[in-house]
Amino acid sequence: MKTCYYKTLAVERTASADEIKKSYRKLAMKYHPDRNPDNKEAEDKFKDAAEAYEVLGDTEKRQVYDQYGFEGLQNTGYSGPGDFNDIFSHFGDVFGDLFGMGGGGGTRRQGPSQGADLRYDLQISFLEAVHGVEKELEITKRDTCWTCEGSGLRPGHQPQTCPTCQGRGQVIQSQGFFRLSTTCPHCHGQGQIVTDPCADCGGDGLVRKTKKVSLKIPAGVDTGSRMRLQNEGEGGRKGGPAGDLYVIIHVEAHEFFNRHNNDIHCRIELPMVQAALGCEINIPTIHDTAKLKIPAGSQGGDTFRLKEEGVPSLRTRGRGDMIVEVRVQTPTKLNKRQKELLKEFGAIEKKNKKNDDGFFKKLFQKSA
């Protein structure tokens, strides 16, 4: 059973982004693996704090979690921050501040680096969103160079120590009484330079590549739903893992149906006679067709509910309902016989109205 992310970070649900980051920094320092070697309990708490911060520190993830909880995050494709390498990669700014790896000095690590996450905006039809669909996406991205395996080096060669910073990755600039440490402009903080670049990637470690990936979209998604394809982002360098691909769903409007949460709304035109006498009609639904019983005397604007004819829920096994609004049609082109019948109908209505008026007149006279 997962613990509430707010409880894990010991913050209120109304906590600001700064308060959440401050609490996470405190827990990361307390349970960091370097400070708790061979301590399984500390390791678990460190991972739990990282997962909580990854969600609450991200505006979109936090909104999904606040509204739908853990299941809502899983339905968007989120599966946690990953292993220690992923955590250090994602939250390097936090750990840099904590352990002196930021702008204050120290040599930057030369190990593997994870590729960047990518975004893909996908438009699907209304009914594809309702029923779910499998899509094949063609994405163009920078992938790890297969020749140098992301090192940027020509096979058989090694990187050279940067002569500007002597491998530190940073240079010291003196300004009066102050000494300022900045990223080395020559090696860009790597501490090493490539003097014999790979011929295929030009020393970048990445090459441009077009790839097709399959995406299974579950029934019930809506505009703004986000799905994660792990390791389908930009390639990593120096043996690092690839980033992730986040697919943002955009749903097209439908000419007949409108969606409100998991309910479907629609309007139907009903002839005046059918509305007055009542009837049973077949109407289209997002699943098939359904029979709708219209009671006699129905008025324009009346609504009727068809249970379980709405959108499947992403969080439960149930479905929403279908809300049908009736619009009564007034005939515009009448033949002679129809006019005669309506005049006869009107005369009867007028007579009934007079009787009603007489009843109310007597009623008021008695009350006076």
N, C-alpha and C positions, 0 to 999 in steps of 0.2 A: 504494500500500500504506500503510494507516494505521499510525502509530506508537502503541505501547502508551501509554495515558493516564498510567499511573504513570511511564513513562519520560519522557513529555513534561513532567510536573511535577517530575521528578527526586525522586520519593519512593518509599518501599517500599510493597509491597502491604498491609502491616500499618499504614500511616500513619494517625494519628488525623485527625479532621476539622480540628482546629486546625493540624496540620502541613501538611495539604493546602491550606488557605486561606493560610497563611503563604507557602508556596512559590509559589502563584498570584499573590499580591500582589507578590512579588519580580519574577516574570516580566512581569506586567502593567506594572509601573513601567519595566522595562528596554525593553520593546518597544512601549510605548504610541505610537499614531500621532502624537500631539502632539510627542513627543520624537524621532520618527524620520520626518520628513516625506519623502514620495516614496521610501520605502525598502520595496520589495516584500517582501524577505526578512523584515524586521521585522514587516510587516503579517501575513504568513502565520504567523509564530511567535506573534504576538499572538492570532490567531484560533484556532490550535491549542491554545494554553494555555486560552483561554476555553472551548473545547469540552471539554477534559479536565476543567476545573474544574466545568462544568455537570453532568457525569456523576458524577465522584468526590465532588463536594460535595453530592450528593443521595443520601440513604440508599437509596431504592428503585432509582434508576438504577444506583448502584454495585453493588448486589446482583445485578442482572440482568447487568451487564458482567462481574463476577467469575465468574459461573456460565456465561454463554453467549457473552461477548465482543461484538464489534461487531455480528454478525448478530443476536444476541439483542436488542440495542437497536433495531435497524431493524425487527424484528418487532413491537415495542411501538409503533411509529410515530415514534420519535425520529429527527430528521433534522438535528440540529446546532443551535447557538445563534442562527443567523441572521446578519444583517449587523451593522455597528458600532452602529447605533441599538438593535438588540435586545440586544447585549452590554452596552451602557451602561445600558439599562433594567433588565435582569435582575440585573446586579451593581453597581448604583449604590452600595450600601453599601461595597463594596470600593474603587471609584474615589473615592468621597467621602472615605474615610480617606486615600487616597494623594495626592489633589490638592486637599485643602482645601475640598471641597464639602459636608462634613458639618456638624456642629454648631459648628464653630469659626469660622464667618464666611463671607462671600461671598454674592453674590446667586444665588438659585436660577434655573435655566434656565426660560424661559417657552415653550419649544418644544413640539412634539408629544409626547404621552405614550401609551405602549402600554396597551391594555386588559388587565384582569386575566385570568388563566387560570381556567377553570371545570372542575369535576369532575361527571361523570355516572356513576352506578352502574347497570349494565345486567345484568339476570338473563336467562340463556338456558338452553335445555334441554341435557341431556347430549349428545344426538345432534347438536344444532346446533353445539355446541363441537367435536365430533369431525369433522364434515363441512364446517364453515364455513357462514355464512349472511349475508344482507344484511338489515340492519334499518333502519327509518326511525324516527328519534328526534325527539320533539317537546320542544324546550327553550325555557324562558322565561328571558330574560336582559336585561341592560341593554345596549342597542345605541347606537351613535353617532346623535345627533339629526340627522335629514336637513335640518332647517330651518337650524340654526346650524353644522352640520358639526362638532359637538363643542366649539365655542368657548364655549357657554353664553350668548352675546350675542344680543340682538335684531339682526336683519340691518340693516346700515348704521351700527351703533354700535361703539365701541371701549372696551376696558377702561380704568379709571382707576388711576393710581398710588396705592398704598395710603398713606393719610395717616399711619398709625401707624408704619410702618417706612420710609417714603419710598422704597419700591420695593426695599428690600434683602431682604425676606423674613424678616428676623430683627430682634430687638430686643435691646438691651443692658441688662442689669440689674446694678447695682452692689451688692455685698455687702461692706462694709468695704473691704479692700484688693483684693478680687477683682472682676473684671468677667465676668459670665456672659452668653453669647450664646444666646438661645432662639428657637424658631420664633415668628413673629409670630402672635398669637392672632386678629388681625383678618382677615388674608388667608391664614392657614394656610401661610405660607411662599412664596406665589406672587408676592408683590411687587405684585400688581395685584388690584383688586376689580371685580366686575361690578355696575354701577349700573343698567344697562338689560338685565335678563335676557330670554332667549328665552322666548316665551310657551308653546312646546311642551314644553320640558324644564325650565322654571323656573330656568334658569341652571346646571343641573347638567352639561349637555353630553351627557347620556345619557337615553334613554327606554326604558321597559319594552316588550319585544317577544317574541312567541312565534313560533318558527321550526321548520320541519321540515328535518332533515338526514339524509342517507343514510350509513350506515356498513357497509362490507364487512369482515366478520370472517373471517379466514383459518381453514382447517381446522387443528385441533390446539391451539387456545387452551385455557387452563385458568383456574380461579379465580385472580384476582390479575393476570391479563394486562392490560396497559394500552395503549390505542390513542389516538393523537393526531390530532385534526382541526384542522389549521392554520387560524388566523383565524376560528374558530367560537366563540371565547370572548367575553368582554365587549368592547364597542366601545371604540376609542381616543378620546382627546380632542385637539382642536386639530389634526386631520389625522393623528394617530398611528394605527398599525395596531391591529387587534383582537388580543386575546389568543388563546390556543388552548383547545380543549376536549379534556379528557382523559377517556376512557371506561374505567371499571374494570369488568372482566368478572367476573360471579359465575355459576358453573355449578350447575344443579340436580342433585341426586342421581338415580340411575337405580335402578329396582327390581330389576334383574337384573345389570347390569354395575357393576363398580367399577374405577376407574382408578388406577394407580400409575405415575407418570411417563408413558411412552407405551405401557405394557402394559395390557391389559384382563384383569381377573380375574372369574371367575364360578364358580358351583357348580351341579352337576346331580345330580338324584336318579336312581339307577340300581337297578332291581330286583335282588334277590339272585341270581336265576338268571342274568341277563345278565352280572352281574359275575363269577360263577363260570365260566360257559361262554365268555365273551368275545362281543363283538358289534361292529357298526358302526352308529353313530347319526348323525342330522342334528341339529346344534345351531345356534341363532341366533348370529350375530356382529354387530358394529356395522356391517358392510358388507352382509351378506346371510345365507346359511347355509353351513355347512361340514360335511364328513363327518369324524367322529372315530372312530378304531378303538380299541376298548377290549380289551386283551388278557385272556385267560382268567386267572382267579385274582386280578383286581384287588381291592384293599382300599379301604375307606373312608378318605379322606384322600389317596389317590394323586392326583397331578397330571399333566396332559398339556399339551403346548405346541403351539399352532398358529401357525406362522411367518407373519409379515406380516399378521396379522389384528387388529393393534392400531391405535393412534392415529397419524395422520400426524405426522411431526416438523416443527416450525417451522424447524429449522435445516438439515435435510437432506431428501433426497427419499424416504427410507425410512419404514417404519412399524414400530411396536412389534409385540409378539406377543400372543397371547391364551392365558392360563393357565386351564385348566379343572380344577377339583377335583371328584372323585367322592365322592358320599355314597351308601352302599349302603343300600337300603330293606329292612327286615325285614318280611315279611308279617304282618299282624295278624288278618285275617279269613280263616280256612282252612276249606274244606269237608272232608268226611270223606275223600275220596280223597287230597287234598293232605296231610292229616295222616298217612295211611297211608304215603305216599311219603316224607315227611320222617322218619318213624319208621324206615322201612327204610334210608334214607340214614344216619340216626344210628347204627343198628346196625352198618352197614358201617364207619363212621368209628370206632366203638368197637373193632371187631375189628382194624382197621388200627393203632389206638393200642396195643392189647395186643401186636401183633407188633413194633411199634416199641419198646415198653417191654422186650420180651424181648431184642431186639437190643442195646439199651443196657445191660441187666443183664449179658449175656454179655461185653460190651465192658469193663465195669468190673471184672468178675470176673477177666478176663485181665490187666488192668492191675494188679490187686492181687497 
